[in-house]
Amino acid sequence: MSRFVNSCILLLKRIFHFYYDGFRGMSGWGRKVWIIILIKLFIMFAILKIFFFQDFLSKNYHTDKEKSEHVLEQLTNSPDNHDR
């Protein structure tokens, strides 16, 4: 492996151990707070996505070409045309 890859792997290991040791030595109160945070993140990204953020492109366009044309049209139109 190259020297760059080795240094990246070493850095990732050091970061992992930093957080692992921090969470392992955390008090009971801190763990409860992190559990609440993780539950809230799960609700925000998993549950709300299912009910509120439907897959608009797959529902309204059938082929990749139609989807890409719609996205390109939305990106290249001026903001004034979106209200009409």
C-alpha positions in Angstrom: 0.0 0.0 0.0 1.0 3.5 -0.5 2.1 5.8 2.3 -1.0 8.0 1.9 -3.3 5.0 2.3 -1.5 3.8 5.4 -1.6 7.3 7.0 -5.4 7.5 6.2 -6.0 4.1 7.8 -4.0 5.1 10.9 -5.9 8.3 11.2 -9.2 6.5 11.0 -8.1 4.1 13.6 -7.1 6.9 16.0 -10.4 8.7 15.5 -12.3 5.5 16.1 -10.4 4.7 19.3 -10.8 8.3 20.5 -14.6 8.1 20.3 -14.7 4.5 21.5 -12.8 5.3 24.6 -14.9 8.5 25.2 -18.2 6.6 24.9 -16.9 3.7 27.1 -15.9 6.1 29.9 -19.2 8.1 29.7 -21.5 8.3 32.7 -25.0 6.8 32.7 -26.5 10.3 32.2 -24.4 10.9 29.1 -25.4 7.5 27.6 -29.1 8.2 28.1 -28.7 11.5 26.3 -27.0 9.8 23.4 -29.7 7.2 23.2 -32.3 10.0 23.0 -30.3 11.7 20.3 -30.0 8.6 18.3 -33.8 7.8 18.6 -34.6 11.3 17.5 -32.3 11.0 14.5 -33.8 7.7 13.5 -37.3 9.3 13.7 -36.3 12.3 11.7 -34.5 10.4 8.9 -36.2 7.1 8.7 -39.8 7.5 9.8 -40.4 11.0 8.4 -38.9 10.2 5.1 -41.3 7.3 4.6 -44.4 9.4 5.3 -43.5 13.0 4.1 -40.8 12.7 1.5 -42.2 10.4 -1.2 -40.1 9.6 -4.2 -41.4 12.2 -6.6 -39.3 11.3 -9.6 -40.2 7.6 -9.5 -43.8 8.3 -9.0 -44.2 10.8 -11.9 -41.5 9.7 -14.4 -40.9 6.2 -15.6 -37.6 6.3 -17.4 -34.2 7.7 -16.4 -34.3 10.0 -19.4 -37.6 11.6 -18.3 -36.2 11.9 -14.7 -33.0 13.6 -15.9 -34.9 16.0 -18.2 -37.1 17.0 -15.3 -34.2 17.6 -13.0 -32.3 19.5 -15.7 -35.3 21.7 -16.3 -35.8 22.4 -12.6 -32.1 23.3 -12.2 -31.9 25.6 -15.3 -35.1 27.5 -14.9 -35.0 30.9 -13.3 -36.6 31.2 -9.8 -39.2 33.5 -11.3 -40.7 30.7 -13.4 -41.3 28.4 -10.4 -44.2 30.4 -9.0 -46.2 30.2 -12.2 
